[in-house]
């Protein structure tokens, strides 16, 4: 079953229907929030996954309640990605994942012990080019990032205290940047405080960081967003934040990052009052600027078709 979405509901990004030209990208959808559903949708988008495959997901602060369940990922990698490595970087804030030693302890607590986990900035950093950016010509990432041929971006879609929402763009824009240099490039004006960059500029810097990763992996990258347990807070806050979106929606996947994050936003907005708190968080932080800037940088297509796998 296919349903073409013609107008993004998060329309405050100032993209009119007339500007959404060209062919549609495919976004797959299942309501099956389970390991089976995750495997089913991955099998639709794994055509370019080859060689050494990195899986970038948010492994969470200790006992984080809303992360993607580790047993879902365990079944996926054991049955579909036998040579997978989960990849992460250390955090810019002091917490359970600030140092590599703390990070590895947190990984054990949260059950990420069934597959190798590479903390990519454990042994330093490297620079990846940023093509067409207005803030960056290059972005600092973990030095191990070059070890992989393909990247699966597996994201728990939810709110975020600075980004408004955390989708695939936030997962790699912040999550591939190393914990000291790259994340500082995105978050901090020198001499003005750690979190001195916000709103539109933050969205644009984060998106330029994402573009470095997209340009590096080219066609060997794909994206999955899991829309469940959606709170206004990020998993990185380590809070038992209650989900504010009911009901859970499902799992979306695409090889087009913009189409996927746009479709995820549209599904949230389609819930009306059931997603009011999350929509208020997104708009108060100018989070929809992520989408319009991805389009400006040529990172994907906001015109898409949903392919319903159920």
PyMOL commands that set and color helices and strands:
alter all, ss='L'
color gray80, all
select helices_A, chain A and resi 11-13+17-19+35-45+70-80+100-109+143-147+168-175+182-187+199-217+235-237+257-269+272-284+289-296
alter helices_A, ss='H'
color red, helices_A
select strands_A, chain A and resi 2-5+25-30+53-56+85-88+117-119+125-129+138-142+150-156+158-160+164-166+221-227+250-254+304-308
alter strands_A, ss='S'
color yellow, strands_A
deselect
rebuild
show_as cartoon
